[in-house]
Amino acid sequence: MHQDNVKVREVLTRHQLRAFLRVPWKIYSGDPHWVPPLIKEQALLFSSPTHPFRRHAEIAPFLATIGTKVVGRIAAIVDDNYARHHDRNTGFFGFFECCNDVRVAQRLIHHAKEWLRRRGMDTLMGPLSPSTNDECGLLIDGFDSDPFLLMAHNPPYYQDLLEQCGLEKAKDLFANLVVNQGTIPERILRIREAVTRRTSNVNVRRINLKDIKHDAALVREIYTEAWQHNWGFVPPTDEEMTFMVTRLKSLVDPDLVLFAEIEGRTVGFALAMPNYNLVFKRLNGRLGIMGFFKFLYYSRKIDEMRIMMLGVRPEYRKRGIETLLYVEIFRKGMAKGYKRGEMSWILEDNHLMQRAIEALGGQKYKTYRIFQCSL
């Protein structure tokens, strides 16, 4: 195959967008661990200028073909909120899918770079689809199991493709797995008792779905305070938080969204979600009438959860509140019969959190990598 045979075009029509969204079905045919995304949800990001992310970001999808055959895709992204928060001209790529041919990958990365250069960016980073508040990172270790909700999965050869395109490691992210052995481990009970003694004035409550807007605002506030200095963090806007609440309200288990309060002030929160990937895997990207009934049926069979977010206000750290929230979600999940829980993702240099997770019985089992290069 000659590289000149590879054509990359920006997606500009509805027909091209449909082809862009269907690329994963070509790449993952026969992969038992791939979970099809919901096509309608992804389409909204690319087709609707009123999507909350598009209010502060520009995104350009590209499609690679050889003759009439689609062989890959990529999206180039400029996020103004990231640029303001970090004071950097960093552009991103995401939604990367590619056949196992470095020439196709090189052409895709080249077009993303050129698009970003024209917008004044000096660094390329990714994959982020479309930001660190969404699915991000390239799986480089742990290909032998399904991903949890909103976590990435890709073929092992993707790492080699990106490295041959000149991209290097920026940061690794860890996913940890906790397996329910049927009883609460003694060490978990001891940790909970010790933390409760040290923080006897802490009250832990679950989310109030009748006043979800209030609690969602607390999540955004604490999340921003707790994570604002973290690598790659972009504070979600009010509109993005409202959008997330709308998406998740019908899916959330209120027993798995907990708030820590001290003397009436909310000082921390933890959010876990049932692993709906066990359901989405059976829907094949579509939620029609039959998909709706499948969703209702298989949702009752979910026996896994993902702890997605945890934050404590900076002035209340090192009091054991993080551990208490983890323990309480762990206990509630076990009581509901969850057999496994994933704690993800954790920055590779967040040693304090990684040690706390390991103390709770978590074991690192997947590694995701963010790549970067100079433009």
Contacts in CASP RR format, 6 or more apart in sequence:
PFRMAT RR
TARGET T0000
AUTHOR 0000-0000-0000
METHOD contacts of the structure
MODEL  1
MHQDNVKVREVLTRHQLRAFLRVPWKIYSGDPHWVPPLIKEQALLFSSPT
HPFRRHAEIAPFLATIGTKVVGRIAAIVDDNYARHHDRNTGFFGFFECCN
DVRVAQRLIHHAKEWLRRRGMDTLMGPLSPSTNDECGLLIDGFDSDPFLL
MAHNPPYYQDLLEQCGLEKAKDLFANLVVNQGTIPERILRIREAVTRRTS
NVNVRRINLKDIKHDAALVREIYTEAWQHNWGFVPPTDEEMTFMVTRLKS
LVDPDLVLFAEIEGRTVGFALAMPNYNLVFKRLNGRLGIMGFFKFLYYSR
KIDEMRIMMLGVRPEYRKRGIETLLYVEIFRKGMAKGYKRGEMSWILEDN
HLMQRAIEALGGQKYKTYRIFQCSL
1 66 0 8 1.000
1 101 0 8 1.000
1 103 0 8 1.000
3 103 0 8 1.000
3 106 0 8 1.000
3 107 0 8 1.000
5 66 0 8 1.000
5 67 0 8 1.000
6 64 0 8 1.000
6 65 0 8 1.000
6 66 0 8 1.000
6 71 0 8 1.000
6 103 0 8 1.000
6 104 0 8 1.000
6 107 0 8 1.000
7 64 0 8 1.000
7 65 0 8 1.000
7 66 0 8 1.000
7 67 0 8 1.000
8 62 0 8 1.000
8 63 0 8 1.000
8 64 0 8 1.000
8 65 0 8 1.000
8 107 0 8 1.000
8 108 0 8 1.000
8 110 0 8 1.000
8 111 0 8 1.000
9 16 0 8 1.000
9 62 0 8 1.000
9 63 0 8 1.000
9 65 0 8 1.000
10 60 0 8 1.000
10 61 0 8 1.000
10 62 0 8 1.000
10 111 0 8 1.000
10 115 0 8 1.000
11 17 0 8 1.000
11 19 0 8 1.000
11 20 0 8 1.000
11 46 0 8 1.000
11 60 0 8 1.000
11 61 0 8 1.000
11 62 0 8 1.000
11 63 0 8 1.000
14 47 0 8 1.000
16 63 0 8 1.000
17 43 0 8 1.000
17 46 0 8 1.000
17 47 0 8 1.000
17 61 0 8 1.000
19 63 0 8 1.000
19 70 0 8 1.000
20 46 0 8 1.000
20 61 0 8 1.000
20 63 0 8 1.000
20 73 0 8 1.000
20 95 0 8 1.000
21 39 0 8 1.000
21 42 0 8 1.000
21 43 0 8 1.000
21 46 0 8 1.000
22 39 0 8 1.000
22 70 0 8 1.000
23 63 0 8 1.000
23 70 0 8 1.000
23 72 0 8 1.000
23 73 0 8 1.000
23 97 0 8 1.000
24 34 0 8 1.000
24 36 0 8 1.000
24 37 0 8 1.000
24 97 0 8 1.000
25 36 0 8 1.000
26 70 0 8 1.000
26 71 0 8 1.000
26 99 0 8 1.000
27 72 0 8 1.000
27 97 0 8 1.000
27 98 0 8 1.000
27 99 0 8 1.000
27 155 0 8 1.000
28 34 0 8 1.000
28 155 0 8 1.000
31 153 0 8 1.000
31 155 0 8 1.000
33 143 0 8 1.000
33 144 0 8 1.000
33 145 0 8 1.000
33 146 0 8 1.000
33 147 0 8 1.000
33 153 0 8 1.000
34 153 0 8 1.000
35 146 0 8 1.000
35 147 0 8 1.000
35 153 0 8 1.000
35 277 0 8 1.000
35 280 0 8 1.000
35 281 0 8 1.000
36 280 0 8 1.000
36 281 0 8 1.000
36 283 0 8 1.000
36 284 0 8 1.000
36 285 0 8 1.000
37 280 0 8 1.000
37 285 0 8 1.000
38 280 0 8 1.000
38 283 0 8 1.000
38 285 0 8 1.000
38 286 0 8 1.000
38 287 0 8 1.000
39 285 0 8 1.000
39 286 0 8 1.000
40 286 0 8 1.000
40 287 0 8 1.000
41 247 0 8 1.000
42 95 0 8 1.000
44 51 0 8 1.000
45 51 0 8 1.000
45 53 0 8 1.000
45 54 0 8 1.000
45 59 0 8 1.000
45 130 0 8 1.000
46 59 0 8 1.000
46 61 0 8 1.000
46 75 0 8 1.000
48 54 0 8 1.000
51 243 0 8 1.000
52 237 0 8 1.000
52 239 0 8 1.000
52 240 0 8 1.000
52 242 0 8 1.000
52 243 0 8 1.000
53 59 0 8 1.000
53 130 0 8 1.000
53 131 0 8 1.000
53 240 0 8 1.000
55 237 0 8 1.000
55 239 0 8 1.000
56 79 0 8 1.000
56 80 0 8 1.000
56 81 0 8 1.000
56 237 0 8 1.000
57 77 0 8 1.000
57 78 0 8 1.000
57 79 0 8 1.000
57 80 0 8 1.000
57 81 0 8 1.000
57 130 0 8 1.000
57 131 0 8 1.000
58 77 0 8 1.000
58 78 0 8 1.000
58 119 0 8 1.000
59 75 0 8 1.000
59 76 0 8 1.000
59 77 0 8 1.000
59 78 0 8 1.000
59 130 0 8 1.000
60 75 0 8 1.000
60 76 0 8 1.000
60 77 0 8 1.000
60 115 0 8 1.000
61 73 0 8 1.000
61 74 0 8 1.000
61 75 0 8 1.000
61 95 0 8 1.000
62 73 0 8 1.000
62 74 0 8 1.000
62 75 0 8 1.000
62 76 0 8 1.000
62 108 0 8 1.000
62 111 0 8 1.000
62 112 0 8 1.000
62 115 0 8 1.000
63 70 0 8 1.000
63 72 0 8 1.000
63 73 0 8 1.000
64 70 0 8 1.000
64 71 0 8 1.000
64 72 0 8 1.000
64 73 0 8 1.000
64 74 0 8 1.000
64 98 0 8 1.000
64 104 0 8 1.000
64 107 0 8 1.000
64 108 0 8 1.000
65 71 0 8 1.000
66 104 0 8 1.000
71 98 0 8 1.000
71 99 0 8 1.000
71 101 0 8 1.000
71 104 0 8 1.000
72 97 0 8 1.000
72 98 0 8 1.000
72 99 0 8 1.000
72 104 0 8 1.000
72 108 0 8 1.000
73 95 0 8 1.000
73 96 0 8 1.000
73 97 0 8 1.000
73 98 0 8 1.000
73 108 0 8 1.000
74 93 0 8 1.000
74 94 0 8 1.000
74 95 0 8 1.000
74 96 0 8 1.000
74 97 0 8 1.000
74 98 0 8 1.000
74 108 0 8 1.000
74 109 0 8 1.000
74 111 0 8 1.000
74 112 0 8 1.000
75 93 0 8 1.000
75 94 0 8 1.000
75 95 0 8 1.000
75 96 0 8 1.000
75 112 0 8 1.000
75 129 0 8 1.000
75 130 0 8 1.000
76 91 0 8 1.000
76 92 0 8 1.000
76 93 0 8 1.000
76 111 0 8 1.000
76 112 0 8 1.000
76 115 0 8 1.000
76 116 0 8 1.000
77 91 0 8 1.000
77 92 0 8 1.000
77 93 0 8 1.000
77 94 0 8 1.000
77 128 0 8 1.000
77 130 0 8 1.000
77 131 0 8 1.000
78 91 0 8 1.000
78 92 0 8 1.000
78 116 0 8 1.000
78 119 0 8 1.000
78 121 0 8 1.000
79 91 0 8 1.000
79 92 0 8 1.000
79 130 0 8 1.000
79 131 0 8 1.000
79 234 0 8 1.000
81 234 0 8 1.000
81 235 0 8 1.000
81 237 0 8 1.000
82 88 0 8 1.000
82 90 0 8 1.000
82 91 0 8 1.000
82 92 0 8 1.000
82 131 0 8 1.000
82 232 0 8 1.000
82 234 0 8 1.000
83 89 0 8 1.000
83 90 0 8 1.000
85 228 0 8 1.000
85 233 0 8 1.000
85 234 0 8 1.000
85 235 0 8 1.000
86 232 0 8 1.000
88 123 0 8 1.000
89 120 0 8 1.000
89 121 0 8 1.000
89 122 0 8 1.000
89 123 0 8 1.000
90 121 0 8 1.000
90 122 0 8 1.000
90 123 0 8 1.000
90 124 0 8 1.000
90 125 0 8 1.000
91 116 0 8 1.000
91 121 0 8 1.000
91 123 0 8 1.000
91 124 0 8 1.000
91 125 0 8 1.000
92 124 0 8 1.000
92 125 0 8 1.000
92 126 0 8 1.000
92 127 0 8 1.000
92 128 0 8 1.000
92 130 0 8 1.000
92 131 0 8 1.000
93 109 0 8 1.000
93 112 0 8 1.000
93 124 0 8 1.000
93 125 0 8 1.000
93 126 0 8 1.000
93 127 0 8 1.000
93 128 0 8 1.000
94 126 0 8 1.000
94 127 0 8 1.000
94 128 0 8 1.000
94 129 0 8 1.000
94 130 0 8 1.000
95 127 0 8 1.000
95 129 0 8 1.000
95 130 0 8 1.000
96 108 0 8 1.000
96 127 0 8 1.000
96 138 0 8 1.000
96 158 0 8 1.000
97 154 0 8 1.000
98 104 0 8 1.000
98 105 0 8 1.000
98 108 0 8 1.000
98 158 0 8 1.000
98 161 0 8 1.000
100 155 0 8 1.000
100 157 0 8 1.000
100 161 0 8 1.000
102 160 0 8 1.000
102 161 0 8 1.000
102 164 0 8 1.000
102 165 0 8 1.000
105 161 0 8 1.000
105 162 0 8 1.000
105 164 0 8 1.000
105 165 0 8 1.000
106 164 0 8 1.000
106 165 0 8 1.000
109 124 0 8 1.000
109 162 0 8 1.000
109 165 0 8 1.000
109 167 0 8 1.000
112 124 0 8 1.000
113 124 0 8 1.000
113 375 0 8 1.000
116 124 0 8 1.000
116 375 0 8 1.000
117 375 0 8 1.000
121 375 0 8 1.000
122 374 0 8 1.000
122 375 0 8 1.000
123 372 0 8 1.000
123 373 0 8 1.000
123 374 0 8 1.000
123 375 0 8 1.000
124 167 0 8 1.000
124 372 0 8 1.000
124 373 0 8 1.000
124 374 0 8 1.000
124 375 0 8 1.000
125 170 0 8 1.000
125 370 0 8 1.000
125 371 0 8 1.000
125 372 0 8 1.000
126 136 0 8 1.000
126 137 0 8 1.000
126 138 0 8 1.000
126 170 0 8 1.000
126 370 0 8 1.000
126 371 0 8 1.000
126 372 0 8 1.000
127 136 0 8 1.000
127 137 0 8 1.000
127 138 0 8 1.000
127 152 0 8 1.000
127 370 0 8 1.000
127 371 0 8 1.000
128 134 0 8 1.000
128 136 0 8 1.000
128 137 0 8 1.000
128 370 0 8 1.000
129 135 0 8 1.000
129 136 0 8 1.000
129 152 0 8 1.000
131 234 0 8 1.000
132 232 0 8 1.000
132 233 0 8 1.000
132 234 0 8 1.000
133 234 0 8 1.000
133 236 0 8 1.000
133 240 0 8 1.000
134 150 0 8 1.000
135 150 0 8 1.000
135 151 0 8 1.000
135 152 0 8 1.000
136 152 0 8 1.000
136 173 0 8 1.000
136 345 0 8 1.000
136 368 0 8 1.000
136 370 0 8 1.000
137 152 0 8 1.000
137 173 0 8 1.000
137 368 0 8 1.000
137 369 0 8 1.000
137 370 0 8 1.000
138 152 0 8 1.000
138 154 0 8 1.000
138 158 0 8 1.000
138 159 0 8 1.000
138 162 0 8 1.000
138 368 0 8 1.000
138 369 0 8 1.000
138 370 0 8 1.000
138 371 0 8 1.000
139 147 0 8 1.000
139 152 0 8 1.000
139 153 0 8 1.000
139 154 0 8 1.000
139 158 0 8 1.000
139 366 0 8 1.000
139 367 0 8 1.000
139 368 0 8 1.000
140 159 0 8 1.000
140 172 0 8 1.000
140 367 0 8 1.000
140 368 0 8 1.000
140 369 0 8 1.000
141 366 0 8 1.000
141 367 0 8 1.000
142 365 0 8 1.000
142 366 0 8 1.000
142 367 0 8 1.000
143 153 0 8 1.000
143 156 0 8 1.000
145 365 0 8 1.000
145 366 0 8 1.000
146 153 0 8 1.000
146 277 0 8 1.000
146 278 0 8 1.000
146 281 0 8 1.000
147 153 0 8 1.000
147 277 0 8 1.000
147 366 0 8 1.000
148 175 0 8 1.000
148 275 0 8 1.000
148 277 0 8 1.000
148 304 0 8 1.000
148 306 0 8 1.000
148 341 0 8 1.000
148 342 0 8 1.000
148 344 0 8 1.000
149 273 0 8 1.000
149 274 0 8 1.000
149 275 0 8 1.000
149 276 0 8 1.000
149 277 0 8 1.000
149 306 0 8 1.000
149 308 0 8 1.000
150 306 0 8 1.000
150 308 0 8 1.000
151 175 0 8 1.000
151 306 0 8 1.000
151 342 0 8 1.000
151 344 0 8 1.000
151 345 0 8 1.000
151 366 0 8 1.000
151 368 0 8 1.000
152 368 0 8 1.000
159 369 0 8 1.000
162 371 0 8 1.000
165 373 0 8 1.000
166 373 0 8 1.000
167 371 0 8 1.000
167 372 0 8 1.000
167 373 0 8 1.000
168 371 0 8 1.000
168 372 0 8 1.000
168 373 0 8 1.000
169 369 0 8 1.000
169 370 0 8 1.000
169 371 0 8 1.000
169 372 0 8 1.000
170 369 0 8 1.000
170 370 0 8 1.000
170 371 0 8 1.000
170 372 0 8 1.000
171 231 0 8 1.000
171 232 0 8 1.000
171 347 0 8 1.000
171 348 0 8 1.000
171 349 0 8 1.000
171 369 0 8 1.000
171 370 0 8 1.000
172 348 0 8 1.000
172 367 0 8 1.000
172 368 0 8 1.000
172 369 0 8 1.000
172 370 0 8 1.000
173 344 0 8 1.000
173 345 0 8 1.000
173 346 0 8 1.000
173 347 0 8 1.000
173 348 0 8 1.000
173 367 0 8 1.000
173 368 0 8 1.000
173 369 0 8 1.000
173 370 0 8 1.000
174 344 0 8 1.000
174 345 0 8 1.000
174 346 0 8 1.000
174 347 0 8 1.000
174 348 0 8 1.000
174 354 0 8 1.000
174 364 0 8 1.000
174 366 0 8 1.000
174 367 0 8 1.000
174 368 0 8 1.000
175 342 0 8 1.000
175 343 0 8 1.000
175 344 0 8 1.000
175 345 0 8 1.000
175 346 0 8 1.000
175 364 0 8 1.000
175 365 0 8 1.000
175 366 0 8 1.000
175 367 0 8 1.000
175 368 0 8 1.000
176 342 0 8 1.000
176 343 0 8 1.000
176 344 0 8 1.000
176 346 0 8 1.000
176 354 0 8 1.000
176 357 0 8 1.000
176 358 0 8 1.000
176 362 0 8 1.000
176 363 0 8 1.000
176 364 0 8 1.000
176 365 0 8 1.000
177 340 0 8 1.000
177 341 0 8 1.000
177 342 0 8 1.000
177 343 0 8 1.000
177 362 0 8 1.000
177 363 0 8 1.000
177 365 0 8 1.000
178 330 0 8 1.000
178 340 0 8 1.000
178 341 0 8 1.000
178 342 0 8 1.000
178 343 0 8 1.000
178 360 0 8 1.000
178 361 0 8 1.000
178 362 0 8 1.000
178 363 0 8 1.000
179 339 0 8 1.000
179 340 0 8 1.000
179 341 0 8 1.000
180 334 0 8 1.000
180 337 0 8 1.000
180 338 0 8 1.000
180 339 0 8 1.000
180 340 0 8 1.000
180 341 0 8 1.000
182 334 0 8 1.000
184 330 0 8 1.000
184 331 0 8 1.000
184 334 0 8 1.000
185 361 0 8 1.000
187 359 0 8 1.000
187 360 0 8 1.000
187 361 0 8 1.000
188 327 0 8 1.000
188 330 0 8 1.000
188 331 0 8 1.000
188 360 0 8 1.000
188 361 0 8 1.000
191 323 0 8 1.000
191 327 0 8 1.000
191 359 0 8 1.000
191 360 0 8 1.000
192 324 0 8 1.000
192 327 0 8 1.000
192 328 0 8 1.000
192 331 0 8 1.000
195 320 0 8 1.000
195 321 0 8 1.000
195 323 0 8 1.000
195 324 0 8 1.000
195 327 0 8 1.000
196 202 0 8 1.000
196 324 0 8 1.000
198 319 0 8 1.000
198 320 0 8 1.000
199 262 0 8 1.000
199 319 0 8 1.000
199 320 0 8 1.000
199 321 0 8 1.000
199 324 0 8 1.000
201 262 0 8 1.000
201 263 0 8 1.000
202 260 0 8 1.000
202 261 0 8 1.000
202 262 0 8 1.000
202 267 0 8 1.000
202 321 0 8 1.000
202 324 0 8 1.000
203 260 0 8 1.000
203 261 0 8 1.000
203 262 0 8 1.000
203 264 0 8 1.000
204 258 0 8 1.000
204 259 0 8 1.000
204 260 0 8 1.000
204 261 0 8 1.000
204 324 0 8 1.000
204 325 0 8 1.000
204 328 0 8 1.000
205 258 0 8 1.000
205 259 0 8 1.000
205 261 0 8 1.000
206 254 0 8 1.000
206 255 0 8 1.000
206 257 0 8 1.000
206 258 0 8 1.000
206 259 0 8 1.000
207 215 0 8 1.000
207 252 0 8 1.000
207 254 0 8 1.000
207 257 0 8 1.000
207 258 0 8 1.000
207 259 0 8 1.000
208 214 0 8 1.000
208 215 0 8 1.000
208 254 0 8 1.000
209 249 0 8 1.000
209 252 0 8 1.000
209 254 0 8 1.000
212 245 0 8 1.000
212 249 0 8 1.000
213 242 0 8 1.000
213 245 0 8 1.000
215 257 0 8 1.000
215 259 0 8 1.000
216 241 0 8 1.000
216 242 0 8 1.000
216 244 0 8 1.000
216 245 0 8 1.000
217 238 0 8 1.000
217 241 0 8 1.000
218 259 0 8 1.000
218 266 0 8 1.000
218 269 0 8 1.000
219 241 0 8 1.000
219 269 0 8 1.000
219 271 0 8 1.000
219 309 0 8 1.000
220 235 0 8 1.000
220 236 0 8 1.000
220 238 0 8 1.000
220 241 0 8 1.000
222 266 0 8 1.000
222 267 0 8 1.000
222 268 0 8 1.000
222 269 0 8 1.000
222 311 0 8 1.000
222 312 0 8 1.000
222 313 0 8 1.000
223 235 0 8 1.000
223 236 0 8 1.000
223 269 0 8 1.000
223 309 0 8 1.000
223 311 0 8 1.000
224 235 0 8 1.000
224 236 0 8 1.000
225 313 0 8 1.000
225 314 0 8 1.000
226 268 0 8 1.000
226 311 0 8 1.000
226 312 0 8 1.000
226 313 0 8 1.000
226 314 0 8 1.000
227 233 0 8 1.000
227 235 0 8 1.000
227 311 0 8 1.000
228 235 0 8 1.000
230 347 0 8 1.000
231 347 0 8 1.000
231 349 0 8 1.000
236 244 0 8 1.000
248 273 0 8 1.000
251 273 0 8 1.000
251 274 0 8 1.000
251 276 0 8 1.000
252 273 0 8 1.000
253 272 0 8 1.000
253 273 0 8 1.000
253 274 0 8 1.000
253 305 0 8 1.000
253 336 0 8 1.000
255 332 0 8 1.000
255 333 0 8 1.000
255 336 0 8 1.000
256 271 0 8 1.000
256 272 0 8 1.000
256 273 0 8 1.000
256 274 0 8 1.000
256 305 0 8 1.000
256 329 0 8 1.000
256 332 0 8 1.000
256 333 0 8 1.000
257 269 0 8 1.000
257 270 0 8 1.000
257 271 0 8 1.000
257 272 0 8 1.000
258 269 0 8 1.000
258 270 0 8 1.000
258 325 0 8 1.000
258 328 0 8 1.000
258 329 0 8 1.000
258 332 0 8 1.000
259 266 0 8 1.000
259 268 0 8 1.000
259 269 0 8 1.000
260 266 0 8 1.000
260 267 0 8 1.000
260 268 0 8 1.000
260 269 0 8 1.000
260 312 0 8 1.000
260 321 0 8 1.000
260 324 0 8 1.000
260 325 0 8 1.000
261 267 0 8 1.000
262 316 0 8 1.000
267 312 0 8 1.000
267 313 0 8 1.000
267 316 0 8 1.000
267 321 0 8 1.000
268 311 0 8 1.000
268 312 0 8 1.000
268 313 0 8 1.000
268 316 0 8 1.000
268 321 0 8 1.000
268 325 0 8 1.000
269 309 0 8 1.000
269 310 0 8 1.000
269 311 0 8 1.000
269 325 0 8 1.000
270 307 0 8 1.000
270 309 0 8 1.000
270 310 0 8 1.000
270 311 0 8 1.000
270 325 0 8 1.000
270 326 0 8 1.000
270 328 0 8 1.000
270 329 0 8 1.000
271 307 0 8 1.000
271 308 0 8 1.000
271 309 0 8 1.000
271 310 0 8 1.000
272 305 0 8 1.000
272 306 0 8 1.000
272 307 0 8 1.000
272 308 0 8 1.000
272 329 0 8 1.000
272 333 0 8 1.000
273 305 0 8 1.000
273 306 0 8 1.000
273 308 0 8 1.000
274 299 0 8 1.000
274 302 0 8 1.000
274 304 0 8 1.000
274 305 0 8 1.000
275 302 0 8 1.000
275 304 0 8 1.000
275 305 0 8 1.000
275 306 0 8 1.000
275 341 0 8 1.000
275 342 0 8 1.000
276 299 0 8 1.000
276 302 0 8 1.000
278 298 0 8 1.000
278 301 0 8 1.000
278 302 0 8 1.000
278 303 0 8 1.000
278 304 0 8 1.000
279 294 0 8 1.000
279 295 0 8 1.000
279 298 0 8 1.000
279 299 0 8 1.000
279 302 0 8 1.000
282 294 0 8 1.000
282 298 0 8 1.000
283 291 0 8 1.000
283 294 0 8 1.000
283 295 0 8 1.000
287 295 0 8 1.000
303 337 0 8 1.000
303 338 0 8 1.000
303 339 0 8 1.000
303 340 0 8 1.000
304 338 0 8 1.000
304 339 0 8 1.000
304 340 0 8 1.000
304 341 0 8 1.000
304 342 0 8 1.000
305 329 0 8 1.000
305 333 0 8 1.000
305 338 0 8 1.000
305 340 0 8 1.000
305 341 0 8 1.000
305 342 0 8 1.000
306 341 0 8 1.000
306 342 0 8 1.000
306 343 0 8 1.000
306 344 0 8 1.000
307 326 0 8 1.000
307 329 0 8 1.000
307 341 0 8 1.000
307 342 0 8 1.000
307 343 0 8 1.000
307 344 0 8 1.000
308 344 0 8 1.000
310 322 0 8 1.000
310 325 0 8 1.000
310 326 0 8 1.000
311 322 0 8 1.000
312 321 0 8 1.000
312 322 0 8 1.000
312 325 0 8 1.000
322 353 0 8 1.000
322 356 0 8 1.000
323 356 0 8 1.000
323 359 0 8 1.000
323 360 0 8 1.000
326 343 0 8 1.000
326 356 0 8 1.000
326 357 0 8 1.000
326 360 0 8 1.000
327 360 0 8 1.000
330 360 0 8 1.000
343 357 0 8 1.000
343 362 0 8 1.000
344 366 0 8 1.000
345 368 0 8 1.000
346 353 0 8 1.000
346 354 0 8 1.000
346 357 0 8 1.000
354 364 0 8 1.000
END
